[in-house]
Amino acid sequence: MSEKQADPDMKGWLYKWTNYLKGYQKRWFVLTNGLLSYYRSQAEMLHTCRGTISLHGAVIHTEDSCNFVISNGGTQTFHLKASSEVERQKWVTALELAKAKAIRQMESGEY
């Protein structure tokens, strides 16, 4: 291992809206370096990322006790559901912190 990967800011299971046929599907989410990525399972992390959204410039919107939305200006929107209000709040807080950090890094040219 030449390059050490940064520890994720947060990781865990969330339900992601897929489509009207399948509804919400349980997915493994990993938040690291201002990016939120998801996988079908923890084991899948080794080979197949299902999607990633950059938090720089993203809007994080809480819908109700468990649901929240992350959108980056039209190209990508993740509709997510946590298992509880406490869990949702943990994610929203972590996402907002990661977003602020990503903006700071971009402005200071730390990338």
Biopython code that builds the backbone (N, CA, C, O; Angstrom):
import numpy as np
from Bio.PDB.StructureBuilder import StructureBuilder

atoms = [
    (1, "MET", "N", (0.842, -1.192, 0.000)),
    (1, "MET", "CA", (0.000, 0.000, 0.000)),
    (1, "MET", "C", (0.884, 1.252, 0.000)),
    (1, "MET", "O", (1.503, 1.585, 1.011)),
    (2, "SER", "N", (0.934, 1.923, -1.117)),
    (2, "SER", "CA", (1.778, 3.104, -1.209)),
    (2, "SER", "C", (1.064, 4.336, -0.653)),
    (2, "SER", "O", (1.665, 5.148, 0.050)),
    (3, "GLU", "N", (-0.228, 4.466, -0.977)),
    (3, "GLU", "CA", (-0.957, 5.649, -0.524)),
    (3, "GLU", "C", (-1.992, 5.242, 0.508)),
    (3, "GLU", "O", (-2.874, 4.428, 0.232)),
    (4, "LYS", "N", (-1.879, 5.814, 1.698)),
    (4, "LYS", "CA", (-2.834, 5.467, 2.748)),
    (4, "LYS", "C", (-4.152, 6.188, 2.488)),
    (4, "LYS", "O", (-4.182, 7.408, 2.330)),
    (5, "GLN", "N", (-5.224, 5.435, 2.446)),
    (5, "GLN", "CA", (-6.539, 6.035, 2.240)),
    (5, "GLN", "C", (-7.008, 6.659, 3.558)),
    (5, "GLN", "O", (-6.864, 6.070, 4.629)),
    (6, "ALA", "N", (-7.568, 7.853, 3.451)),
    (6, "ALA", "CA", (-8.053, 8.540, 4.653)),
    (6, "ALA", "C", (-9.208, 7.754, 5.263)),
    (6, "ALA", "O", (-10.014, 7.153, 4.554)),
    (7, "ASP", "N", (-9.270, 7.772, 6.579)),
    (7, "ASP", "CA", (-10.399, 7.127, 7.250)),
    (7, "ASP", "C", (-11.672, 7.865, 6.871)),
    (7, "ASP", "O", (-11.675, 9.092, 6.781)),
    (8, "PRO", "N", (-12.754, 7.127, 6.647)),
    (8, "PRO", "CA", (-13.992, 7.811, 6.285)),
    (8, "PRO", "C", (-14.503, 8.694, 7.423)),
    (8, "PRO", "O", (-14.321, 8.376, 8.598)),
    (9, "ASP", "N", (-15.138, 9.798, 7.062)),
    (9, "ASP", "CA", (-15.753, 10.675, 8.066)),
    (9, "ASP", "C", (-16.937, 9.944, 8.689)),
    (9, "ASP", "O", (-17.223, 10.089, 9.878)),
    (10, "MET", "N", (-17.610, 9.165, 7.871)),
    (10, "MET", "CA", (-18.766, 8.409, 8.360)),
    (10, "MET", "C", (-19.075, 7.300, 7.360)),
    (10, "MET", "O", (-18.840, 7.433, 6.159)),
    (11, "LYS", "N", (-19.605, 6.212, 7.889)),
    (11, "LYS", "CA", (-20.046, 5.119, 7.023)),
    (11, "LYS", "C", (-21.203, 4.405, 7.694)),
    (11, "LYS", "O", (-21.330, 4.413, 8.918)),
    (12, "GLY", "N", (-22.040, 3.793, 6.884)),
    (12, "GLY", "CA", (-23.165, 3.060, 7.451)),
    (12, "GLY", "C", (-24.258, 2.813, 6.426)),
    (12, "GLY", "O", (-24.167, 3.231, 5.272)),
    (13, "TRP", "N", (-25.291, 2.122, 6.883)),
    (13, "TRP", "CA", (-26.405, 1.769, 6.015)),
    (13, "TRP", "C", (-27.428, 2.897, 5.955)),
    (13, "TRP", "O", (-27.804, 3.474, 6.975)),
    (14, "LEU", "N", (-27.868, 3.197, 4.736)),
    (14, "LEU", "CA", (-28.976, 4.115, 4.504)),
    (14, "LEU", "C", (-29.846, 3.479, 3.424)),
    (14, "LEU", "O", (-29.410, 2.581, 2.704)),
    (15, "TYR", "N", (-31.075, 3.958, 3.325)),
    (15, "TYR", "CA", (-31.955, 3.501, 2.255)),
    (15, "TYR", "C", (-31.968, 4.565, 1.169)),
    (15, "TYR", "O", (-32.246, 5.733, 1.438)),
    (16, "LYS", "N", (-31.663, 4.154, -0.063)),
    (16, "LYS", "CA", (-31.600, 5.090, -1.182)),
    (16, "LYS", "C", (-32.761, 4.824, -2.124)),
    (16, "LYS", "O", (-33.029, 3.680, -2.491)),
    (17, "TRP", "N", (-33.451, 5.894, -2.511)),
    (17, "TRP", "CA", (-34.544, 5.761, -3.464)),
    (17, "TRP", "C", (-33.962, 5.347, -4.804)),
    (17, "TRP", "O", (-33.050, 6.000, -5.312)),
    (18, "THR", "N", (-34.479, 4.271, -5.382)),
    (18, "THR", "CA", (-33.984, 3.824, -6.681)),
    (18, "THR", "C", (-34.988, 4.193, -7.774)),
    (18, "THR", "O", (-34.665, 4.949, -8.690)),
    (19, "ASN", "N", (-36.193, 3.663, -7.675)),
    (19, "ASN", "CA", (-37.243, 3.990, -8.648)),
    (19, "ASN", "C", (-38.589, 3.539, -8.092)),
    (19, "ASN", "O", (-38.661, 2.914, -7.034)),
    (20, "TYR", "N", (-39.636, 3.860, -8.809)),
    (20, "TYR", "CA", (-40.976, 3.533, -8.308)),
    (20, "TYR", "C", (-41.228, 2.045, -8.224)),
    (20, "TYR", "O", (-42.052, 1.598, -7.426)),
    (21, "LEU", "N", (-40.532, 1.275, -9.035)),
    (21, "LEU", "CA", (-40.705, -0.168, -9.019)),
    (21, "LEU", "C", (-40.081, -0.788, -7.767)),
    (21, "LEU", "O", (-40.692, -1.628, -7.106)),
    (22, "LYS", "N", (-38.862, -0.363, -7.454)),
    (22, "LYS", "CA", (-38.125, -0.953, -6.334)),
    (22, "LYS", "C", (-38.190, -0.121, -5.061)),
    (22, "LYS", "O", (-37.942, -0.643, -3.974)),
    (23, "GLY", "N", (-38.517, 1.153, -5.173)),
    (23, "GLY", "CA", (-38.598, 2.009, -3.989)),
    (23, "GLY", "C", (-37.243, 2.231, -3.352)),
    (23, "GLY", "O", (-36.242, 2.406, -4.046)),
    (24, "TYR", "N", (-37.213, 2.223, -2.022)),
    (24, "TYR", "CA", (-35.957, 2.427, -1.294)),
    (24, "TYR", "C", (-35.210, 1.109, -1.163)),
    (24, "TYR", "O", (-35.794, 0.088, -0.800)),
    (25, "GLN", "N", (-33.914, 1.139, -1.460)),
    (25, "GLN", "CA", (-33.059, -0.035, -1.337)),
    (25, "GLN", "C", (-31.957, 0.256, -0.321)),
    (25, "GLN", "O", (-31.392, 1.349, -0.288)),
    (26, "LYS", "N", (-31.664, -0.745, 0.506)),
    (26, "LYS", "CA", (-30.618, -0.587, 1.520)),
    (26, "LYS", "C", (-29.258, -0.569, 0.835)),
    (26, "LYS", "O", (-28.933, -1.464, 0.054)),
    (27, "ARG", "N", (-28.461, 0.464, 1.136)),
    (27, "ARG", "CA", (-27.135, 0.611, 0.535)),
    (27, "ARG", "C", (-26.108, 0.996, 1.602)),
    (27, "ARG", "O", (-26.450, 1.636, 2.597)),
    (28, "TRP", "N", (-24.855, 0.605, 1.392)),
    (28, "TRP", "CA", (-23.746, 0.940, 2.291)),
    (28, "TRP", "C", (-23.127, 2.249, 1.808)),
    (28, "TRP", "O", (-22.617, 2.321, 0.690)),
    (29, "PHE", "N", (-23.170, 3.282, 2.646)),
    (29, "PHE", "CA", (-22.650, 4.595, 2.278)),
    (29, "PHE", "C", (-21.348, 4.900, 3.009)),
    (29, "PHE", "O", (-21.181, 4.563, 4.181)),
    (30, "VAL", "N", (-20.435, 5.541, 2.294)),
    (30, "VAL", "CA", (-19.148, 5.941, 2.861)),
    (30, "VAL", "C", (-18.915, 7.412, 2.506)),
    (30, "VAL", "O", (-18.944, 7.799, 1.337)),
    (31, "LEU", "N", (-18.685, 8.213, 3.534)),
    (31, "LEU", "CA", (-18.405, 9.635, 3.353)),
    (31, "LEU", "C", (-16.923, 9.866, 3.624)),
    (31, "LEU", "O", (-16.450, 9.647, 4.739)),
    (32, "THR", "N", (-16.195, 10.307, 2.607)),
    (32, "THR", "CA", (-14.766, 10.574, 2.775)),
    (32, "THR", "C", (-14.281, 11.603, 1.761)),
    (32, "THR", "O", (-14.699, 11.588, 0.603)),
    (33, "ASN", "N", (-13.406, 12.488, 2.197)),
    (33, "ASN", "CA", (-12.823, 13.526, 1.329)),
    (33, "ASN", "C", (-13.871, 14.339, 0.565)),
    (33, "ASN", "O", (-13.686, 14.637, -0.615)),
    (34, "GLY", "N", (-14.955, 14.693, 1.226)),
    (34, "GLY", "CA", (-15.977, 15.519, 0.582)),
    (34, "GLY", "C", (-16.811, 14.793, -0.452)),
    (34, "GLY", "O", (-17.531, 15.425, -1.224)),
    (35, "LEU", "N", (-16.720, 13.457, -0.476)),
    (35, "LEU", "CA", (-17.495, 12.657, -1.419)),
    (35, "LEU", "C", (-18.333, 11.628, -0.661)),
    (35, "LEU", "O", (-17.859, 10.992, 0.280)),
    (36, "LEU", "N", (-19.572, 11.480, -1.086)),
    (36, "LEU", "CA", (-20.437, 10.435, -0.524)),
    (36, "LEU", "C", (-20.601, 9.373, -1.604)),
    (36, "LEU", "O", (-21.141, 9.645, -2.677)),
    (37, "SER", "N", (-20.134, 8.165, -1.315)),
    (37, "SER", "CA", (-20.214, 7.050, -2.266)),
    (37, "SER", "C", (-21.083, 5.959, -1.677)),
    (37, "SER", "O", (-21.214, 5.839, -0.459)),
    (38, "TYR", "N", (-21.679, 5.158, -2.563)),
    (38, "TYR", "CA", (-22.481, 4.042, -2.039)),
    (38, "TYR", "C", (-22.252, 2.755, -2.816)),
    (38, "TYR", "O", (-21.823, 2.741, -3.969)),
    (39, "TYR", "N", (-22.568, 1.671, -2.105)),
    (39, "TYR", "CA", (-22.335, 0.317, -2.588)),
    (39, "TYR", "C", (-23.533, -0.540, -2.185)),
    (39, "TYR", "O", (-24.302, -0.164, -1.300)),
    (40, "ARG", "N", (-23.687, -1.690, -2.836)),
    (40, "ARG", "CA", (-24.780, -2.593, -2.439)),
    (40, "ARG", "C", (-24.487, -3.254, -1.105)),
    (40, "ARG", "O", (-25.401, -3.599, -0.357)),
    (41, "SER", "N", (-23.179, -3.430, -0.807)),
    (41, "SER", "CA", (-22.782, -4.066, 0.451)),
    (41, "SER", "C", (-21.384, -3.607, 0.831)),
    (41, "SER", "O", (-20.687, -2.978, 0.033)),
    (42, "GLN", "N", (-20.983, -3.922, 2.042)),
    (42, "GLN", "CA", (-19.628, -3.577, 2.482)),
    (42, "GLN", "C", (-18.593, -4.336, 1.652)),
    (42, "GLN", "O", (-17.545, -3.786, 1.314)),
    (43, "ALA", "N", (-18.882, -5.586, 1.326)),
    (43, "ALA", "CA", (-17.940, -6.407, 0.553)),
    (43, "ALA", "C", (-17.722, -5.819, -0.840)),
    (43, "ALA", "O", (-16.637, -5.945, -1.408)),
    (44, "GLU", "N", (-18.741, -5.184, -1.383)),
    (44, "GLU", "CA", (-18.652, -4.634, -2.736)),
    (44, "GLU", "C", (-17.702, -3.434, -2.822)),
    (44, "GLU", "O", (-17.267, -3.063, -3.912)),
    (45, "MET", "N", (-17.384, -2.832, -1.679)),
    (45, "MET", "CA", (-16.501, -1.669, -1.644)),
    (45, "MET", "C", (-15.158, -1.942, -2.318)),
    (45, "MET", "O", (-14.530, -1.025, -2.847)),
    (46, "LEU", "N", (-14.725, -3.182, -2.301)),
    (46, "LEU", "CA", (-13.423, -3.538, -2.859)),
    (46, "LEU", "C", (-13.392, -3.400, -4.379)),
    (46, "LEU", "O", (-12.324, -3.181, -4.951)),
    (47, "HIS", "N", (-14.544, -3.525, -5.045)),
    (47, "HIS", "CA", (-14.495, -3.537, -6.502)),
    (47, "HIS", "C", (-15.520, -2.678, -7.247)),
    (47, "HIS", "O", (-15.244, -2.270, -8.376)),
    (48, "THR", "N", (-16.688, -2.384, -6.670)),
    (48, "THR", "CA", (-17.713, -1.698, -7.454)),
    (48, "THR", "C", (-18.423, -0.596, -6.685)),
    (48, "THR", "O", (-19.224, -0.867, -5.791)),
    (49, "CYS", "N", (-18.127, 0.638, -7.035)),
    (49, "CYS", "CA", (-18.848, 1.772, -6.461)),
    (49, "CYS", "C", (-20.096, 1.998, -7.310)),
    (49, "CYS", "O", (-20.005, 2.053, -8.537)),
    (50, "ARG", "N", (-21.242, 2.129, -6.682)),
    (50, "ARG", "CA", (-22.505, 2.305, -7.405)),
    (50, "ARG", "C", (-22.792, 3.754, -7.759)),
    (50, "ARG", "O", (-23.566, 4.040, -8.673)),
    (51, "GLY", "N", (-22.162, 4.664, -7.030)),
    (51, "GLY", "CA", (-22.388, 6.074, -7.317)),
    (51, "GLY", "C", (-21.697, 6.943, -6.292)),
    (51, "GLY", "O", (-21.460, 6.525, -5.158)),
    (52, "THR", "N", (-21.375, 8.163, -6.703)),
    (52, "THR", "CA", (-20.692, 9.114, -5.824)),
    (52, "THR", "C", (-21.249, 10.499, -6.092)),
    (52, "THR", "O", (-21.528, 10.857, -7.236)),
    (53, "ILE", "N", (-21.409, 11.272, -5.034)),
    (53, "ILE", "CA", (-21.833, 12.660, -5.189)),
    (53, "ILE", "C", (-20.847, 13.539, -4.424)),
    (53, "ILE", "O", (-20.491, 13.246, -3.283)),
    (54, "SER", "N", (-20.413, 14.615, -5.069)),
    (54, "SER", "CA", (-19.494, 15.550, -4.432)),
    (54, "SER", "C", (-20.298, 16.521, -3.574)),
    (54, "SER", "O", (-21.326, 17.043, -4.004)),
    (55, "LEU", "N", (-19.817, 16.754, -2.361)),
    (55, "LEU", "CA", (-20.544, 17.648, -1.463)),
    (55, "LEU", "C", (-20.198, 19.113, -1.696)),
    (55, "LEU", "O", (-20.911, 20.005, -1.236)),
    (56, "HIS", "N", (-19.108, 19.358, -2.409)),
    (56, "HIS", "CA", (-18.752, 20.747, -2.711)),
    (56, "HIS", "C", (-19.841, 21.302, -3.636)),
    (56, "HIS", "O", (-20.012, 20.823, -4.757)),
    (57, "GLY", "N", (-20.558, 22.292, -3.172)),
    (57, "GLY", "CA", (-21.636, 22.864, -3.981)),
    (57, "GLY", "C", (-22.960, 22.124, -3.873)),
    (57, "GLY", "O", (-23.936, 22.494, -4.526)),
    (58, "ALA", "N", (-22.998, 21.079, -3.053)),
    (58, "ALA", "CA", (-24.241, 20.313, -2.898)),
    (58, "ALA", "C", (-25.175, 20.980, -1.881)),
    (58, "ALA", "O", (-24.736, 21.710, -0.993)),
    (59, "VAL", "N", (-26.459, 20.708, -2.036)),
    (59, "VAL", "CA", (-27.464, 21.174, -1.083)),
    (59, "VAL", "C", (-27.961, 19.953, -0.327)),
    (59, "VAL", "O", (-28.342, 18.947, -0.927)),
    (60, "ILE", "N", (-27.952, 20.052, 0.994)),
    (60, "ILE", "CA", (-28.425, 18.962, 1.845)),
    (60, "ILE", "C", (-29.716, 19.433, 2.480)),
    (60, "ILE", "O", (-29.732, 20.411, 3.227)),
    (61, "HIS", "N", (-30.789, 18.738, 2.183)),
    (61, "HIS", "CA", (-32.123, 19.177, 2.591)),
    (61, "HIS", "C", (-32.825, 18.084, 3.392)),
    (61, "HIS", "O", (-32.963, 16.954, 2.923)),
    (62, "THR", "N", (-33.264, 18.421, 4.591)),
    (62, "THR", "CA", (-33.992, 17.466, 5.432)),
    (62, "THR", "C", (-35.465, 17.523, 5.082)),
    (62, "THR", "O", (-36.061, 18.601, 5.057)),
    (63, "GLU", "N", (-36.058, 16.365, 4.811)),
    (63, "GLU", "CA", (-37.474, 16.333, 4.433)),
    (63, "GLU", "C", (-38.390, 16.061, 5.622)),
    (63, "GLU", "O", (-39.379, 16.767, 5.819)),
    (64, "ASP", "N", (-38.070, 15.051, 6.404)),
    (64, "ASP", "CA", (-38.870, 14.753, 7.600)),
    (64, "ASP", "C", (-37.981, 14.029, 8.600)),
    (64, "ASP", "O", (-36.756, 14.121, 8.517)),
    (65, "SER", "N", (-38.576, 13.314, 9.537)),
    (65, "SER", "CA", (-37.788, 12.725, 10.622)),
    (65, "SER", "C", (-36.683, 11.786, 10.145)),
    (65, "SER", "O", (-35.630, 11.720, 10.780)),
    (66, "CYS", "N", (-36.887, 11.063, 9.054)),
    (66, "CYS", "CA", (-35.879, 10.099, 8.603)),
    (66, "CYS", "C", (-35.316, 10.381, 7.212)),
    (66, "CYS", "O", (-34.239, 9.891, 6.873)),
    (67, "ASN", "N", (-36.028, 11.163, 6.407)),
    (67, "ASN", "CA", (-35.629, 11.364, 5.016)),
    (67, "ASN", "C", (-34.826, 12.638, 4.801)),
    (67, "ASN", "O", (-35.072, 13.661, 5.441)),
    (68, "PHE", "N", (-33.855, 12.558, 3.883)),
    (68, "PHE", "CA", (-33.119, 13.751, 3.479)),
    (68, "PHE", "C", (-32.657, 13.600, 2.035)),
    (68, "PHE", "O", (-32.601, 12.497, 1.493)),
    (69, "VAL", "N", (-32.326, 14.739, 1.426)),
    (69, "VAL", "CA", (-31.963, 14.769, 0.016)),
    (69, "VAL", "C", (-30.627, 15.489, -0.124)),
    (69, "VAL", "O", (-30.390, 16.501, 0.536)),
    (70, "ILE", "N", (-29.757, 14.969, -0.981)),
    (70, "ILE", "CA", (-28.511, 15.644, -1.328)),
    (70, "ILE", "C", (-28.562, 15.888, -2.830)),
    (70, "ILE", "O", (-28.758, 14.958, -3.612)),
    (71, "SER", "N", (-28.385, 17.143, -3.226)),
    (71, "SER", "CA", (-28.430, 17.474, -4.642)),
    (71, "SER", "C", (-27.255, 18.375, -4.987)),
    (71, "SER", "O", (-26.921, 19.280, -4.222)),
    (72, "ASN", "N", (-26.619, 18.132, -6.145)),
    (72, "ASN", "CA", (-25.484, 18.977, -6.507)),
    (72, "ASN", "C", (-25.772, 19.827, -7.736)),
    (72, "ASN", "O", (-24.942, 19.939, -8.638)),
    (73, "GLY", "N", (-26.945, 20.416, -7.756)),
    (73, "GLY", "CA", (-27.255, 21.386, -8.796)),
    (73, "GLY", "C", (-27.806, 20.801, -10.077)),
    (73, "GLY", "O", (-27.576, 21.338, -11.160)),
    (74, "GLY", "N", (-28.532, 19.704, -9.961)),
    (74, "GLY", "CA", (-29.233, 19.189, -11.130)),
    (74, "GLY", "C", (-28.673, 17.926, -11.742)),
    (74, "GLY", "O", (-29.433, 17.117, -12.273)),
    (75, "THR", "N", (-27.353, 17.729, -11.684)),
    (75, "THR", "CA", (-26.794, 16.538, -12.329)),
    (75, "THR", "C", (-27.021, 15.281, -11.497)),
    (75, "THR", "O", (-27.206, 14.195, -12.046)),
    (76, "GLN", "N", (-27.008, 15.427, -10.175)),
    (76, "GLN", "CA", (-27.206, 14.260, -9.305)),
    (76, "GLN", "C", (-28.046, 14.635, -8.098)),
    (76, "GLN", "O", (-27.877, 15.703, -7.510)),
    (77, "THR", "N", (-28.947, 13.745, -7.744)),
    (77, "THR", "CA", (-29.739, 13.903, -6.527)),
    (77, "THR", "C", (-29.888, 12.537, -5.881)),
    (77, "THR", "O", (-30.303, 11.573, -6.525)),
    (78, "PHE", "N", (-29.545, 12.464, -4.602)),
    (78, "PHE", "CA", (-29.735, 11.229, -3.829)),
    (78, "PHE", "C", (-30.882, 11.469, -2.853)),
    (78, "PHE", "O", (-30.822, 12.395, -2.044)),
    (79, "HIS", "N", (-31.915, 10.650, -2.923)),
    (79, "HIS", "CA", (-33.006, 10.679, -1.942)),
    (79, "HIS", "C", (-32.722, 9.553, -0.959)),
    (79, "HIS", "O", (-32.715, 8.380, -1.332)),
    (80, "LEU", "N", (-32.487, 9.915, 0.299)),
    (80, "LEU", "CA", (-32.039, 8.936, 1.291)),
    (80, "LEU", "C", (-32.955, 8.885, 2.497)),
    (80, "LEU", "O", (-33.624, 9.858, 2.844)),
    (81, "LYS", "N", (-32.963, 7.718, 3.122)),
    (81, "LYS", "CA", (-33.775, 7.519, 4.323)),
    (81, "LYS", "C", (-32.924, 6.811, 5.367)),
    (81, "LYS", "O", (-32.319, 5.776, 5.087)),
    (82, "ALA", "N", (-32.878, 7.374, 6.569)),
    (82, "ALA", "CA", (-32.155, 6.747, 7.670)),
    (82, "ALA", "C", (-33.126, 5.885, 8.475)),
    (82, "ALA", "O", (-34.342, 5.990, 8.316)),
    (83, "SER", "N", (-32.577, 5.037, 9.336)),
    (83, "SER", "CA", (-33.423, 4.134, 10.119)),
    (83, "SER", "C", (-34.137, 4.844, 11.269)),
    (83, "SER", "O", (-35.117, 4.328, 11.806)),
    (84, "SER", "N", (-33.643, 6.035, 11.650)),
    (84, "SER", "CA", (-34.271, 6.788, 12.740)),
    (84, "SER", "C", (-33.935, 8.268, 12.594)),
    (84, "SER", "O", (-33.080, 8.643, 11.792)),
    (85, "GLU", "N", (-34.607, 9.095, 13.366)),
    (85, "GLU", "CA", (-34.347, 10.531, 13.338)),
    (85, "GLU", "C", (-32.934, 10.834, 13.834)),
    (85, "GLU", "O", (-32.261, 11.715, 13.300)),
    (86, "VAL", "N", (-32.485, 10.099, 14.860)),
    (86, "VAL", "CA", (-31.141, 10.282, 15.421)),
    (86, "VAL", "C", (-30.091, 9.950, 14.354)),
    (86, "VAL", "O", (-29.123, 10.687, 14.171)),
    (87, "GLU", "N", (-30.297, 8.847, 13.666)),
    (87, "GLU", "CA", (-29.380, 8.408, 12.614)),
    (87, "GLU", "C", (-29.356, 9.434, 11.472)),
    (87, "GLU", "O", (-28.293, 9.774, 10.954)),
    (88, "ARG", "N", (-30.529, 9.916, 11.094)),
    (88, "ARG", "CA", (-30.591, 10.926, 10.031)),
    (88, "ARG", "C", (-29.805, 12.172, 10.432)),
    (88, "ARG", "O", (-29.077, 12.743, 9.619)),
    (89, "GLN", "N", (-29.957, 12.590, 11.687)),
    (89, "GLN", "CA", (-29.268, 13.795, 12.145)),
    (89, "GLN", "C", (-27.754, 13.612, 12.141)),
    (89, "GLN", "O", (-27.013, 14.538, 11.812)),
    (90, "LYS", "N", (-27.299, 12.419, 12.505)),
    (90, "LYS", "CA", (-25.862, 12.125, 12.472)),
    (90, "LYS", "C", (-25.317, 12.294, 11.054)),
    (90, "LYS", "O", (-24.269, 12.905, 10.844)),
    (91, "TRP", "N", (-26.049, 11.741, 10.087)),
    (91, "TRP", "CA", (-25.613, 11.818, 8.693)),
    (91, "TRP", "C", (-25.626, 13.258, 8.190)),
    (91, "TRP", "O", (-24.665, 13.710, 7.567)),
    (92, "VAL", "N", (-26.705, 13.971, 8.457)),
    (92, "VAL", "CA", (-26.815, 15.349, 7.965)),
    (92, "VAL", "C", (-25.692, 16.205, 8.552)),
    (92, "VAL", "O", (-25.088, 17.009, 7.843)),
    (93, "THR", "N", (-25.415, 16.034, 9.838)),
    (93, "THR", "CA", (-24.329, 16.787, 10.489)),
    (93, "THR", "C", (-22.989, 16.449, 9.847)),
    (93, "THR", "O", (-22.211, 17.348, 9.527)),
    (94, "ALA", "N", (-22.712, 15.159, 9.656)),
    (94, "ALA", "CA", (-21.444, 14.719, 9.047)),
    (94, "ALA", "C", (-21.322, 15.252, 7.618)),
    (94, "ALA", "O", (-20.240, 15.666, 7.201)),
    (95, "LEU", "N", (-22.431, 15.243, 6.868)),
    (95, "LEU", "CA", (-22.420, 15.731, 5.492)),
    (95, "LEU", "C", (-22.150, 17.227, 5.435)),
    (95, "LEU", "O", (-21.376, 17.696, 4.601)),
    (96, "GLU", "N", (-22.795, 17.973, 6.330)),
    (96, "GLU", "CA", (-22.587, 19.428, 6.371)),
    (96, "GLU", "C", (-21.138, 19.762, 6.736)),
    (96, "GLU", "O", (-20.544, 20.670, 6.154)),
    (97, "LEU", "N", (-20.575, 19.033, 7.694)),
    (97, "LEU", "CA", (-19.177, 19.243, 8.079)),
    (97, "LEU", "C", (-18.233, 18.925, 6.917)),
    (97, "LEU", "O", (-17.292, 19.674, 6.654)),
    (98, "ALA", "N", (-18.487, 17.825, 6.231)),
    (98, "ALA", "CA", (-17.655, 17.419, 5.093)),
    (98, "ALA", "C", (-17.766, 18.437, 3.961)),
    (98, "ALA", "O", (-16.781, 18.737, 3.288)),
    (99, "LYS", "N", (-18.970, 18.964, 3.758)),
    (99, "LYS", "CA", (-19.182, 19.984, 2.726)),
    (99, "LYS", "C", (-18.374, 21.242, 3.054)),
    (99, "LYS", "O", (-17.690, 21.781, 2.184)),
    (100, "ALA", "N", (-18.449, 21.711, 4.303)),
    (100, "ALA", "CA", (-17.724, 22.909, 4.727)),
    (100, "ALA", "C", (-16.213, 22.699, 4.563)),
    (100, "ALA", "O", (-15.496, 23.599, 4.127)),
    (101, "LYS", "N", (-15.749, 21.508, 4.914)),
    (101, "LYS", "CA", (-14.333, 21.184, 4.798)),
    (101, "LYS", "C", (-13.895, 21.176, 3.327)),
    (101, "LYS", "O", (-12.826, 21.685, 2.991)),
    (102, "ALA", "N", (-14.722, 20.603, 2.462)),
    (102, "ALA", "CA", (-14.416, 20.545, 1.026)),
    (102, "ALA", "C", (-14.328, 21.949, 0.437)),
    (102, "ALA", "O", (-13.455, 22.235, -0.382)),
    (103, "ILE", "N", (-15.238, 22.819, 0.860)),
    (103, "ILE", "CA", (-15.229, 24.203, 0.374)),
    (103, "ILE", "C", (-13.974, 24.922, 0.857)),
    (103, "ILE", "O", (-13.327, 25.633, 0.088)),
    (104, "ARG", "N", (-13.631, 24.735, 2.131)),
    (104, "ARG", "CA", (-12.419, 25.358, 2.680)),
    (104, "ARG", "C", (-11.172, 24.891, 1.931)),
    (104, "ARG", "O", (-10.303, 25.696, 1.595)),
    (105, "GLN", "N", (-11.091, 23.584, 1.674)),
    (105, "GLN", "CA", (-9.923, 23.036, 0.981)),
    (105, "GLN", "C", (-9.817, 23.585, -0.438)),
    (105, "GLN", "O", (-8.722, 23.894, -0.907)),
    (106, "MET", "N", (-10.948, 23.706, -1.118)),
    (106, "MET", "CA", (-10.931, 24.204, -2.482)),
    (106, "MET", "C", (-10.507, 25.670, -2.521)),
    (106, "MET", "O", (-9.744, 26.088, -3.393)),
    (107, "GLU", "N", (-11.017, 26.442, -1.558)),
    (107, "GLU", "CA", (-10.691, 27.861, -1.514)),
    (107, "GLU", "C", (-9.223, 28.105, -1.165)),
    (107, "GLU", "O", (-8.624, 29.079, -1.622)),
    (108, "SER", "N", (-8.648, 27.217, -0.355)),
    (108, "SER", "CA", (-7.253, 27.406, 0.047)),
    (108, "SER", "C", (-6.297, 26.652, -0.888)),
    (108, "SER", "O", (-5.080, 26.705, -0.711)),
    (109, "GLY", "N", (-6.844, 25.966, -1.862)),
    (109, "GLY", "CA", (-6.004, 25.248, -2.828)),
    (109, "GLY", "C", (-5.288, 24.049, -2.262)),
    (109, "GLY", "O", (-4.179, 23.734, -2.694)),
    (110, "GLU", "N", (-5.903, 23.361, -1.290)),
    (110, "GLU", "CA", (-5.276, 22.195, -0.646)),
    (110, "GLU", "C", (-5.455, 20.915, -1.427)),
    (110, "GLU", "O", (-4.961, 19.874, -0.993)),
    (111, "TYR", "N", (-6.129, 20.940, -2.545)),
    (111, "TYR", "CA", (-6.401, 19.697, -3.279)),
    (111, "TYR", "C", (-5.182, 19.155, -3.970)),
    (111, "TYR", "O", (-5.255, 18.117, -4.626)),
]
sb = StructureBuilder()
sb.init_structure("model")
sb.init_model(0)
sb.init_chain("A")
sb.init_seg("    ")
for serial, (resi, resn, name, xyz) in enumerate(atoms, 1):
    if name == "N":
        sb.init_residue(resn, " ", resi, " ")
    sb.init_atom(name, np.array(xyz, "f"), 0.0, 1.0, " ", f" {name:<3s}", serial, name[0])
structure = sb.get_structure()
